[in-house]
């Protein structure tokens, strides 16, 4: 019995030492490594969030303050997020770290979308917003949560303006939660079928220069996402949420397939959920079959290429993490 106990103690010590080494290893890897987060949600502040609710009297400012601090701690030099008009403006005016834009459509029944003064904007309204609002992105798309396909005529102005202004669009491209897990009071017409990337084909035929990044690759519509990326070289993807909540044996083979098909240089880093940046960084780092260069490309280089960053912007990002 004593020998058994000694073996257990030694095993636990080895595990704990390995964890320390792993932590040191990733921290060393991340030195001077900028990261671009392609997916976070711009929302109001929530008073019940204990992470930031004691920081400032103004809960909205408190949330932004914590996000900026967390991003700096994790070498994130640029973050693309979507929200309602009020909060998208607030974020882009607070810090150049944020490339903000509109979530589309917003929903008046959803608390996270408050204040959603108008669910759909016209082409004229969108043009004015993007000409004067310092917005550089569009999305996340929420039409599947709203219960309409991407070809709904109310969405046509968004595709047109995105192409005209050459701005990146984040598209929710996974089956998402099962319908029974959706709050029907908030999203009564939720339909995961409308998130199928194949439905974007008519949009891309009409607007062939749209710069789209498909969110949640590795999930239910991975095959469709892969086929769309083969057809359109300007379409990229990210694996947020799926890589956190689905079993690794489900999504990892799909990521390997992406690389086997020669499309690994279009995979970008993203976090999606508030407060999960470090966890998502570790997920990429712990894919042992990726080379060091491939990991660095996912963290930064692929997104820099997709976003058409200038040499001076890239140099500035590296200065921020030196």
C-alpha positions as MATLAB code, in Angstrom:
seq = 'XXXXXXXXXXXXXXXXXXXXXXXXXXXXXXXXXXXXXXXXXXXXXXXXXXXXXXXXXXXXXXXXXXXXXXXXXXXXXXXXXXXXXXXXXXXXXXXXXXXXXXXXXXXXXXXXXXXXXXXXXXXXXXXXXXXXXXXXXXXXXXXXXXXXXXXXXXXXXXXXXXXXXXXXXXXXXXXXXXXXXXXXXXXXXXXXXXXXXXXXXXXXXXXXXXXXXXXXXXXXXXXXXXXXXXXXXXXXXXXXXXXXXXXXXXXXXXXXXXXXXXXXXXXXXXXXXXXXXXXXXXXXXXXXXXXXXXXXXXXXXXXXXXXXXXXXXXXXXXXXXX';
ca = [
       0.000    0.000    0.000;
       2.859    2.312    0.867;
       4.506    1.650   -2.505;
       1.218    2.367   -4.281;
       0.912    5.683   -2.455;
       4.492    6.615   -3.414;
       3.769    5.863   -7.069;
       0.659    8.084   -6.988;
       2.601   10.945   -5.384;
       5.364   10.650   -8.015;
       2.732   10.586  -10.794;
       1.086   13.745   -9.468;
       4.444   15.483   -9.185;
       5.267   14.592  -12.794;
       1.892   15.934  -13.941;
       2.340   19.155  -12.033;
       5.911   19.621  -13.318;
       4.731   18.984  -16.899;
       2.013   21.610  -16.485;
       4.607   24.156  -15.299;
       6.896   23.333  -18.239;
       3.958   23.586  -20.654;
       3.042   26.990  -19.227;
       6.625   28.213  -19.519;
       6.795   26.848  -23.050;
       3.705   28.673  -24.327;
       4.698   31.901  -22.569;
       8.112   31.706  -24.223;
       6.495   31.027  -27.594;
       4.199   34.037  -27.261;
       6.985   36.518  -26.514;
       6.940   39.193  -29.227;
       4.067   37.376  -30.963;
       1.128   39.653  -31.876;
      -2.334   38.094  -32.089;
      -5.438   39.163  -33.996;
      -8.815   38.143  -32.581;
     -11.231   37.843  -35.487;
     -14.385   37.306  -33.443;
     -15.665   38.934  -30.280;
     -19.027   40.361  -29.315;
     -19.512   44.072  -28.740;
     -22.291   44.435  -26.183;
     -23.445   46.556  -23.311;
     -21.957   45.948  -19.883;
     -23.740   43.567  -17.512;
     -24.052   44.481  -13.839;
     -23.974   40.850  -12.717;
     -20.576   40.179  -14.312;
     -18.192   39.904  -11.385;
     -15.109   40.081  -13.613;
     -15.565   43.785  -14.274;
     -18.622   45.158  -12.418;
     -16.537   46.747   -9.637;
     -14.059   48.492  -11.932;
     -16.002   51.625  -12.794;
     -19.355   53.193  -12.031;
     -20.245   53.087  -15.718;
     -20.741   49.392  -16.439;
     -20.246   49.790  -20.203;
     -16.872   51.458  -19.692;
     -15.978   48.852  -17.095;
     -16.490   46.063  -19.628;
     -14.361   47.789  -22.262;
     -11.658   48.503  -19.683;
     -11.392   44.822  -18.730;
     -11.394   43.648  -22.352;
      -8.565   46.021  -23.287;
      -6.529   44.878  -20.290;
      -7.118   41.203  -21.099;
      -6.184   41.700  -24.730;
      -2.953   43.507  -23.858;
      -2.042   40.778  -21.386;
      -2.482   38.189  -24.138;
      -0.705   40.092  -26.960;
      -3.913   40.795  -28.883;
      -3.186   43.868  -30.990;
      -6.367   43.918  -33.076;
      -9.889   42.610  -32.458;
     -12.844   42.479  -34.834;
     -16.236   42.715  -33.214;
     -19.818   43.412  -34.091;
     -22.603   44.986  -32.101;
     -25.479   47.398  -32.244;
     -24.851   50.903  -33.556;
     -24.522   52.514  -30.121;
     -21.942   50.103  -28.750;
     -20.023   49.561  -31.983;
     -19.411   53.327  -32.017;
     -18.415   53.311  -28.363;
     -15.775   50.620  -28.859;
     -14.129   52.046  -31.974;
     -14.028   55.499  -30.388;
     -12.444   54.146  -27.199;
      -9.421   52.348  -28.627;
      -7.873   51.665  -32.053;
      -7.500   48.071  -30.872;
     -11.062   47.520  -32.088;
     -12.227   47.135  -35.649;
     -15.943   47.398  -35.047;
     -19.065   47.150  -37.123;
     -22.695   46.150  -37.050;
     -24.130   42.797  -36.066;
     -26.751   41.994  -38.690;
     -29.579   41.864  -38.138;
     -29.865   42.797  -34.487;
     -32.942   41.563  -32.620;
     -35.126   43.685  -30.366;
     -36.071   40.599  -28.353;
     -32.465   39.729  -27.443;
     -30.980   41.329  -24.326;
     -27.413   41.163  -25.684;
     -28.528   43.254  -28.683;
     -29.808   46.163  -26.593;
     -30.360   48.829  -27.680;
     -31.574   47.494  -31.019;
     -33.355   50.558  -32.311;
     -33.624   49.176  -35.822;
     -33.250   45.531  -36.798;
     -32.480   46.187  -40.485;
     -30.831   49.242  -42.044;
     -31.450   50.453  -45.591;
     -28.668   50.850  -48.134;
     -28.721   54.630  -47.664;
     -28.500   54.288  -43.880;
     -25.688   51.749  -44.062;
     -23.697   53.886  -46.476;
     -23.934   56.856  -44.125;
     -23.005   54.702  -41.106;
     -19.935   53.246  -42.800;
     -18.863   56.565  -44.276;
     -18.942   58.384  -40.943;
     -18.754   55.766  -38.185;
     -15.122   54.665  -38.566;
     -16.365   51.092  -38.909;
     -14.059   48.564  -40.571;
     -15.982   45.290  -40.357;
     -19.443   43.756  -40.532;
     -20.846   40.890  -38.507;
     -21.366   38.543  -36.864;
     -24.231   37.532  -39.117;
     -27.286   36.517  -37.126;
     -29.806   35.807  -39.882;
     -30.046   32.122  -38.918;
     -30.904   33.199  -35.355;
     -33.453   35.639  -36.756;
     -34.946   32.849  -38.863;
     -34.213   34.048  -42.404;
     -31.797   32.884  -45.166;
     -28.920   35.089  -46.353;
     -30.846   35.727  -49.578;
     -33.607   37.586  -47.729;
     -34.075   40.915  -49.525;
     -33.627   42.842  -46.269;
     -30.007   41.665  -46.174;
     -29.103   42.741  -49.705;
     -28.014   46.255  -48.593;
     -25.477   44.695  -46.207;
     -23.861   42.616  -48.950;
     -23.802   45.585  -51.309;
     -22.230   47.984  -48.812;
     -19.702   45.393  -47.650;
     -18.511   44.869  -51.205;
     -18.520   48.591  -51.975;
     -16.495   49.467  -48.870;
     -14.329   46.317  -49.133;
     -14.889   45.395  -45.493;
     -14.517   41.899  -43.984;
     -17.732   40.105  -43.044;
     -17.978   37.519  -40.267;
     -20.552   34.833  -41.085;
     -21.911   32.384  -38.529;
     -21.338   29.160  -40.463;
     -22.116   26.350  -38.016;
     -25.289   24.506  -37.094;
     -24.994   26.119  -33.663;
     -27.004   25.159  -30.603;
     -29.792   22.616  -30.919;
     -33.190   24.365  -31.278;
     -34.359   23.079  -27.879;
     -31.480   24.951  -26.223;
     -32.484   28.286  -27.711;
     -34.458   30.817  -25.687;
     -37.667   30.961  -27.728;
     -38.703   34.239  -26.130;
     -35.555   35.870  -27.517;
     -35.243   33.971  -30.810;
     -38.638   32.492  -31.716;
     -37.743   31.795  -35.362;
     -34.230   30.387  -34.913;
     -33.330   28.044  -37.765;
     -29.835   26.457  -37.950;
     -30.421   25.405  -41.564;
     -29.896   29.015  -42.652;
     -26.304   28.964  -41.361;
     -25.280   26.513  -44.099;
     -22.518   28.273  -46.113;
     -23.870   26.782  -49.336;
     -26.671   29.347  -49.078;
     -24.074   32.080  -49.636;
     -23.433   30.994  -53.227;
     -26.137   33.228  -54.786;
     -24.784   36.135  -52.724;
     -21.241   35.524  -53.952;
     -22.390   35.184  -57.557;
     -23.928   38.639  -57.288;
     -21.130   40.099  -55.135;
     -18.012   38.089  -56.108;
     -15.577   40.388  -54.308;
     -17.059   39.986  -50.828;
     -14.377   39.271  -48.205;
     -15.977   36.666  -45.954;
     -14.625   34.754  -42.990;
     -16.618   31.736  -41.891;
     -17.016   31.434  -38.130;
     -16.911   28.136  -36.231;
     -15.230   25.937  -38.824;
     -14.907   22.414  -37.450;
     -18.604   22.193  -36.669;
     -21.619   20.891  -38.522;
     -21.087   22.706  -41.817;
     -17.354   22.121  -42.212;
     -17.619   20.262  -45.513;
     -19.746   23.037  -47.000;
     -17.322   25.659  -45.665;
     -14.374   23.810  -47.190;
     -16.052   23.586  -50.589;
     -16.923   27.288  -50.550;
     -13.330   28.184  -49.664;
     -12.103   26.146  -52.626;
     -14.329   28.170  -54.936;
     -13.465   31.596  -53.508;
      -9.852   32.365  -52.522;
     -10.889   35.424  -50.490;
     -12.885   33.317  -48.003;
     -11.122   32.467  -44.722;
     -12.295   30.751  -41.522;
     -11.847   30.419  -37.760;
     -12.632   27.639  -35.232;
     -13.898   29.524  -32.164;
     -16.548   27.960  -29.880;
     -16.421   24.609  -31.682;
     -12.844   24.025  -30.489;
     -13.843   24.937  -26.927;
     -17.101   23.065  -26.532;
     -17.029   20.155  -28.991;
     -14.818   17.091  -28.354;
     -11.391   17.444  -29.923;
     -11.891   14.185  -31.819;
     -14.800   15.860  -33.644;
     -13.218   19.117  -34.802;
      -9.485   18.367  -35.002;
      -9.742   16.023  -38.037;
     -11.632   18.768  -39.882;
      -8.847   21.246  -39.135;
      -6.313   18.689  -40.380;
      -8.405   18.320  -43.532;
      -8.197   22.082  -44.030;
      -4.400   21.814  -44.083;
      -4.411   18.649  -46.190;
      -6.488   20.497  -48.791;
      -3.903   23.294  -48.883;
      -6.151   25.818  -47.112;
      -4.409   26.002  -43.751;
      -3.112   29.467  -44.593;
      -6.696   30.704  -44.336;
      -7.302   29.630  -40.737;
      -7.356   32.546  -38.290;
      -7.457   32.953  -34.515;
     -10.723   33.914  -32.772;
     -12.188   33.750  -29.276;
     -15.933   34.521  -29.627;
     -16.835   34.180  -25.935;
     -16.007   36.871  -23.399;
     -12.973   36.066  -21.283;
     -11.769   33.057  -23.305;
      -8.829   34.579  -25.193;
      -6.141   32.689  -23.261;
      -8.041   29.397  -23.537;
      -8.318   29.774  -27.305;
      -4.633   30.673  -27.586;
      -3.785   27.441  -25.756;
      -6.048   25.386  -28.035;
      -4.031   26.454  -31.088;
      -0.709   26.065  -29.314;
      -1.561   22.524  -28.169;
      -2.168   21.226  -31.690;
       1.150   19.366  -31.706;
       1.057   18.528  -35.417;
       1.131   22.205  -36.379;
       4.573   23.642  -37.083;
       5.756   26.750  -35.230;
       5.274   28.777  -38.409;
       1.719   27.494  -38.877;
       0.824   28.457  -35.310;
       2.228   31.953  -35.787;
       0.338   32.233  -39.053;
      -2.922   31.351  -37.309;
      -2.289   33.792  -34.471;
      -1.454   36.702  -36.762;
      -0.136   36.343  -40.320;
      -3.191   34.806  -41.966;
      -5.473   37.491  -40.565;
      -3.001   40.245  -41.502;
      -3.171   38.977  -45.073;
      -6.964   38.652  -45.049;
      -7.382   42.164  -43.630;
      -4.884   43.665  -46.097;
      -2.858   45.240  -43.310;
      -0.147   47.621  -44.431;
       3.534   47.181  -43.605;
       3.348   50.096  -41.186;
       0.329   48.567  -39.400;
       2.144   45.245  -39.068;
       5.287   46.957  -37.773;
       3.205   48.840  -35.211;
       1.601   45.598  -34.026;
       5.011   44.010  -33.467;
       6.202   47.112  -31.609;
       3.271   46.746  -29.224;
       4.389   43.287  -28.095;
       8.146   43.953  -27.904;
];
